[in-house]
Amino acid sequence: MFEELLIKYASPTLGGIKTSNLFKIYLNDNINLENLISHYNGILNPFGIYLYTLYKTNTFALLYIYRLKYLIEDLSNLEVINFLKSYNYNPFSVDDCLDKLRNEFESKLKTPHEIGLFLGYPIEDVKGFINNLGKNYKLSGCWKVYDNVDECAKKFKSYKECRSRFEFLYGKGCPLESLIY
């Protein structure tokens, strides 16, 4: 069941075309989240992919799956560094950033706007979302687009194609490890 969630919600990350994805998993007595994360990190970490619990309640958890190399690259952008500093992040440490992001989820009990930077969204669109209060966007897909509409539309299409390809191959019996780029 968990692998189906990875295929459905994290194919672009698994396929190497997106920095990261965020998805919800519902918890019950049959799920030991820590063991599940540990097990799949054992499979994914050799590929440079990591699972991290961003937020957890009694009924669900928000899981963040990311490619460390891509996240480091995204957080190395000078404009991103300055933006994150303005929100009291230490952009020079991925672990510190993820811990701060987790704290933002827990303290505000809502999704912090800067999450977009951790999901590989263009900074122009993260700023556009904040400045426009989520309105006046030019395109809506994986995120709300305020700039570079054509480029983002191509990305959205490639993410959808990747997921379709992964779902097809996984459905034909291809193991998760064979799908990861």
TORVEXLO-380944 format. One line per field, with one value per atom (N, C-alpha, C): residue number from 1; atom name; y, x, z. Coordinates in steps of 0.02 Angstrom, whole numbers. Example, Ala and Ser with C-alpha at 12.3 -4.5 7.8 and 13.67 -1.06 7.14 Angstrom:
# TORVEXLO-380944
n: c(1_1_1_2_2_2)
atom: c(N_CA_C_N_CA_C)
py: c(-284_-225_-165_-112_-53_2)
px: c(660_615_660_642_684_645)
pz: c(390_390_390_354_357_394)
//
This chain:
# TORVEXLO-380944
n: c(1_1_1_2_2_2_3_3_3_4_4_4_5_5_5_6_6_6_7_7_7_8_8_8_9_9_9_10_10_10_11_11_11_12_12_12_13_13_13_14_14_14_15_15_15_16_16_16_17_17_17_18_18_18_19_19_19_20_20_20_21_21_21_22_22_22_23_23_23_24_24_24_25_25_25_26_26_26_27_27_27_28_28_28_29_29_29_30_30_30_31_31_31_32_32_32_33_33_33_34_34_34_35_35_35_36_36_36_37_37_37_38_38_38_39_39_39_40_40_40_41_41_41_42_42_42_43_43_43_44_44_44_45_45_45_46_46_46_47_47_47_48_48_48_49_49_49_50_50_50_51_51_51_52_52_52_53_53_53_54_54_54_55_55_55_56_56_56_57_57_57_58_58_58_59_59_59_60_60_60_61_61_61_62_62_62_63_63_63_64_64_64_65_65_65_66_66_66_67_67_67_68_68_68_69_69_69_70_70_70_71_71_71_72_72_72_73_73_73_74_74_74_75_75_75_76_76_76_77_77_77_78_78_78_79_79_79_80_80_80_81_81_81_82_82_82_83_83_83_84_84_84_85_85_85_86_86_86_87_87_87_88_88_88_89_89_89_90_90_90_91_91_91_92_92_92_93_93_93_94_94_94_95_95_95_96_96_96_97_97_97_98_98_98_99_99_99_100_100_100_101_101_101_102_102_102_103_103_103_104_104_104_105_105_105_106_106_106_107_107_107_108_108_108_109_109_109_110_110_110_111_111_111_112_112_112_113_113_113_114_114_114_115_115_115_116_116_116_117_117_117_118_118_118_119_119_119_120_120_120_121_121_121_122_122_122_123_123_123_124_124_124_125_125_125_126_126_126_127_127_127_128_128_128_129_129_129_130_130_130_131_131_131_132_132_132_133_133_133_134_134_134_135_135_135_136_136_136_137_137_137_138_138_138_139_139_139_140_140_140_141_141_141_142_142_142_143_143_143_144_144_144_145_145_145_146_146_146_147_147_147_148_148_148_149_149_149_150_150_150_151_151_151_152_152_152_153_153_153_154_154_154_155_155_155_156_156_156_157_157_157_158_158_158_159_159_159_160_160_160_161_161_161_162_162_162_163_163_163_164_164_164_165_165_165_166_166_166_167_167_167_168_168_168_169_169_169_170_170_170_171_171_171_172_172_172_173_173_173_174_174_174_175_175_175_176_176_176_177_177_177_178_178_178_179_179_179_180_180_180_181_181_181)
atom: c(N_CA_C_N_CA_C_N_CA_C_N_CA_C_N_CA_C_N_CA_C_N_CA_C_N_CA_C_N_CA_C_N_CA_C_N_CA_C_N_CA_C_N_CA_C_N_CA_C_N_CA_C_N_CA_C_N_CA_C_N_CA_C_N_CA_C_N_CA_C_N_CA_C_N_CA_C_N_CA_C_N_CA_C_N_CA_C_N_CA_C_N_CA_C_N_CA_C_N_CA_C_N_CA_C_N_CA_C_N_CA_C_N_CA_C_N_CA_C_N_CA_C_N_CA_C_N_CA_C_N_CA_C_N_CA_C_N_CA_C_N_CA_C_N_CA_C_N_CA_C_N_CA_C_N_CA_C_N_CA_C_N_CA_C_N_CA_C_N_CA_C_N_CA_C_N_CA_C_N_CA_C_N_CA_C_N_CA_C_N_CA_C_N_CA_C_N_CA_C_N_CA_C_N_CA_C_N_CA_C_N_CA_C_N_CA_C_N_CA_C_N_CA_C_N_CA_C_N_CA_C_N_CA_C_N_CA_C_N_CA_C_N_CA_C_N_CA_C_N_CA_C_N_CA_C_N_CA_C_N_CA_C_N_CA_C_N_CA_C_N_CA_C_N_CA_C_N_CA_C_N_CA_C_N_CA_C_N_CA_C_N_CA_C_N_CA_C_N_CA_C_N_CA_C_N_CA_C_N_CA_C_N_CA_C_N_CA_C_N_CA_C_N_CA_C_N_CA_C_N_CA_C_N_CA_C_N_CA_C_N_CA_C_N_CA_C_N_CA_C_N_CA_C_N_CA_C_N_CA_C_N_CA_C_N_CA_C_N_CA_C_N_CA_C_N_CA_C_N_CA_C_N_CA_C_N_CA_C_N_CA_C_N_CA_C_N_CA_C_N_CA_C_N_CA_C_N_CA_C_N_CA_C_N_CA_C_N_CA_C_N_CA_C_N_CA_C_N_CA_C_N_CA_C_N_CA_C_N_CA_C_N_CA_C_N_CA_C_N_CA_C_N_CA_C_N_CA_C_N_CA_C_N_CA_C_N_CA_C_N_CA_C_N_CA_C_N_CA_C_N_CA_C_N_CA_C_N_CA_C_N_CA_C_N_CA_C_N_CA_C_N_CA_C_N_CA_C_N_CA_C_N_CA_C_N_CA_C_N_CA_C_N_CA_C_N_CA_C_N_CA_C_N_CA_C_N_CA_C_N_CA_C_N_CA_C_N_CA_C_N_CA_C_N_CA_C_N_CA_C_N_CA_C_N_CA_C_N_CA_C_N_CA_C_N_CA_C_N_CA_C_N_CA_C_N_CA_C_N_CA_C_N_CA_C_N_CA_C_N_CA_C_N_CA_C_N_CA_C_N_CA_C_N_CA_C_N_CA_C_N_CA_C_N_CA_C_N_CA_C_N_CA_C)
py: c(-60_0_64_66_125_138_85_95_127_109_140_216_235_307_341_309_337_345_295_298_355_359_409_480_490_558_580_534_552_531_509_487_537_602_649_652_645_643_578_523_457_454_486_486_536_576_622_687_704_766_820_807_856_848_903_902_859_868_836_835_798_795_790_808_805_767_719_683_660_646_627_552_524_453_450_412_403_348_359_313_271_210_167_121_76_32_-14_-25_-70_-36_30_67_92_70_98_145_209_259_260_256_259_200_140_81_86_113_121_169_225_275_244_210_179_127_86_35_66_115_145_190_220_257_209_148_97_81_83_70_132_191_252_289_287_325_310_247_235_272_292_331_406_426_497_526_483_503_489_536_531_545_509_521_555_604_643_660_651_668_743_781_852_869_829_843_779_772_710_725_694_696_623_613_545_508_544_511_513_559_563_592_583_614_643_699_728_707_671_647_687_704_742_694_686_644_690_684_732_699_729_712_763_738_782_827_799_839_897_884_936_988_966_1013_1059_1031_1073_1125_1104_1151_1206_1186_1236_1286_1261_1305_1346_1332_1369_1432_1441_1500_1561_1614_1672_1704_1708_1737_1694_1628_1582_1588_1593_1601_1663_1719_1781_1777_1745_1737_1695_1639_1595_1628_1666_1703_1751_1781_1829_1793_1727_1687_1649_1671_1642_1570_1552_1486_1494_1438_1434_1396_1432_1399_1362_1364_1330_1260_1238_1171_1142_1090_1057_1031_1000_974_1029_1086_1142_1168_1172_1196_1151_1086_1039_1040_1046_1051_1115_1171_1234_1229_1197_1189_1147_1094_1052_1094_1135_1178_1227_1252_1298_1264_1203_1164_1155_1135_1120_1182_1238_1298_1336_1335_1373_1330_1264_1217_1229_1253_1260_1258_1250_1244_1311_1316_1379_1391_1453_1470_1452_1455_1440_1367_1325_1254_1248_1295_1292_1288_1322_1320_1251_1215_1148_1096_1117_1073_1086_1131_1145_1195_1232_1284_1343_1378_1439_1491_1526_1577_1631_1647_1698_1679_1614_1592_1588_1572_1572_1644_1690_1761_1786_1767_1787_1763_1701_1673_1713_1729_1766_1837_1871_1940_1948_1897_1900_1861_1837_1799_1741_1709_1651_1667_1730_1751_1779_1794_1827_1786_1720_1677_1670_1652_1645_1573_1525_1455_1418_1368_1327_1255_1223_1153_1123_1102_1076_1133_1194_1254_1310_1366_1425_1463_1476_1506_1580_1620_1692_1717_1674_1694_1632_1641_1585_1531_1552_1506_1448_1462_1408_1356_1378_1332_1289_1321_1283_1234_1254_1209_1147_1155_1098_1053_1084_1044_1004_1036_1002_942_952_897_841_857_805_767_802_768_718_740_697_636_647_591_543_569_526_483_513_475_420_438_388_330_346_295_250_281_243_198_225_186_126_138_84_30_49_0_-36_0_-31_-80_-60_-104_-167_-164_-223_-266_-246_-287_-263_-206_-179_-156_-180_-160_-86_-57_14_31_-10_5_10_-27_-25_38_71_131_194_191_251_267_331_354_377)
px: c(40_0_43_95_137_172_193_225_178_114_66_62_66_66_128_185_247_240_214_205_158_102_51_73_106_121_194_239_309_347_312_345_394_377_426_492_487_548_585_549_580_611_579_603_658_676_732_716_651_634_607_604_578_616_627_664_630_565_531_455_423_350_329_267_237_172_160_97_76_11_-19_-28_-14_-27_-71_-125_-169_-142_-145_-116_-171_-152_-196_-152_-183_-146_-98_-109_-67_-4_0_56_102_164_216_256_240_268_344_373_446_478_450_476_467_410_396_446_457_505_575_594_660_669_618_621_630_589_593_654_677_741_798_794_843_844_787_781_800_777_784_850_878_939_997_1008_1063_1054_993_979_982_998_1000_931_883_814_799_765_752_678_652_585_593_550_553_482_467_400_399_359_353_302_250_197_160_140_105_51_-6_-61_-76_-128_-148_-177_-201_-234_-196_-150_-113_-43_-2_64_76_110_132_204_215_282_312_374_412_464_464_514_555_620_663_728_755_821_869_913_957_998_1026_1068_1028_967_925_905_890_870_928_988_1047_1055_1047_1052_1000_938_883_896_920_932_996_1036_1098_1088_1029_1013_1014_1049_1058_991_945_880_841_848_816_848_913_949_924_920_898_825_784_713_707_741_736_764_817_845_793_753_702_647_643_595_631_692_732_754_765_794_869_904_976_984_984_984_1049_1097_1160_1162_1106_1101_1033_1033_970_934_971_940_907_942_913_850_854_797_736_747_692_663_707_683_642_666_629_562_562_500_450_474_432_403_445_422_369_377_327_260_260_198_166_207_181_156_191_172_114_111_58_-3_5_-49_-78_-35_-53_10_1_59_94_157_194_207_201_208_276_327_395_404_356_360_373_348_358_432_474_546_575_546_569_539_489_458_482_531_560_520_475_437_483_473_513_500_552_544_496_493_447_375_361_293_278_328_318_305_345_335_268_252_189_129_133_79_70_126_124_98_125_107_35_10_-59_-109_-87_-130_-164_-125_-150_-196_-205_-250_-210_-244_-214_-160_-161_-111_-130_-80_-88_-102_-83_-93_-93_-136_-137_-126_-79_-63_-37_25_56_63_67_69_37_27_0_57_50_104_91_142_137_187_232_286_305_332_356_303_245_188_204_235_249_296_348_396_362_321_287_236_202_153_189_249_289_308_327_345_285_227_167_152_160_147_197_260_311_299_276_261_204_153_95_115_156_179_222_263_306_263_213_169_132_106_72_118_179_228_244_254_269_210_149_90_82_94_89_140_203_256_249_232_222_163_111_53_69_120_142_191_204_247_318_335_402_414_466_478_497_480_494_568_613_685_705_670_687_661_612_583_624_662_698_756_759_814_870)
pz: c(0_0_0_42_46_-21_-54_-119_-170_-166_-211_-199_-135_-119_-147_-140_-169_-244_-277_-350_-368_-333_-350_-335_-278_-256_-261_-276_-276_-339_-390_-451_-480_-484_-512_-472_-406_-366_-377_-375_-387_-456_-504_-573_-587_-538_-546_-582_-588_-624_-578_-513_-465_-399_-367_-303_-251_-244_-189_-198_-155_-152_-80_-67_-1_-8_36_33_103_108_172_174_232_244_306_301_358_402_467_515_547_564_602_645_681_727_690_626_587_560_567_538_594_593_636_592_596_551_552_611_617_581_590_556_480_459_388_356_388_363_360_413_416_361_351_299_230_214_147_139_193_187_172_198_181_107_76_4_-36_-14_-54_-45_15_29_-18_-38_-86_-152_-167_-228_-215_-152_-135_-120_-105_-91_-18_14_86_102_151_177_245_257_319_340_403_429_446_408_421_474_478_525_541_603_622_673_663_712_731_769_786_726_676_620_554_546_483_494_443_441_372_370_307_296_242_227_170_180_131_103_38_5_-40_-35_-71_-95_-147_-171_-140_-98_-60_-106_-159_-205_-234_-256_-286_-234_-173_-121_-104_-99_-85_-141_-203_-259_-254_-240_-235_-179_-122_-65_-72_-123_-135_-177_-204_-243_-197_-216_-173_-154_-201_-186_-136_-142_-95_-26_-24_39_75_40_72_94_53_70_134_136_194_257_249_306_335_291_314_354_348_386_442_458_513_501_440_424_420_431_419_353_297_232_215_260_247_275_305_332_315_275_255_317_363_424_465_473_509_474_408_370_378_374_381_452_501_570_580_552_557_520_463_425_465_495_538_596_626_681_658_596_569_560_536_530_599_647_714_751_743_781_749_683_649_633_636_620_551_506_436_394_330_286_278_296_286_212_192_121_93_133_108_89_104_85_10_-29_-102_-121_-84_-99_-86_-38_-22_-70_-109_-158_-229_-235_-300_-341_-309_-345_-358_-413_-426_-372_-352_-300_-321_-385_-409_-394_-399_-386_-311_-271_-198_-175_-199_-182_-210_-271_-301_-261_-237_-197_-132_-100_-37_-49_-99_-113_-138_-171_-199_-157_-99_-55_-90_-135_-171_-229_-245_-300_-358_-412_-471_-505_-497_-530_-604_-643_-715_-736_-693_-707_-640_-635_-575_-595_-563_-576_-511_-511_-450_-399_-423_-382_-423_-391_-426_-457_-521_-561_-572_-559_-568_-620_-641_-687_-727_-787_-828_-838_-862_-870_-916_-973_-1022_-992_-958_-928_-874_-833_-780_-809_-862_-894_-920_-948_-971_-913_-858_-798_-774_-770_-746_-791_-856_-903_-892_-882_-873_-807_-755_-692_-701_-737_-749_-791_-842_-884_-844_-800_-758_-713_-681_-638_-677_-735_-777_-795_-814_-832_-772_-714_-654_-634_-637_-619_-667_-731_-780_-766_-759_-748_-681_-629_-564_-567_-602_-611_-649_-691_-729_-689_-626_-584_-577_-605_-599_-527_-494_-424_-418_-361_-348_-362_-339_-347_-421_-464_-535_-569_-538_-567_-551_-497_-474_-520_-538_-581_-536)
//
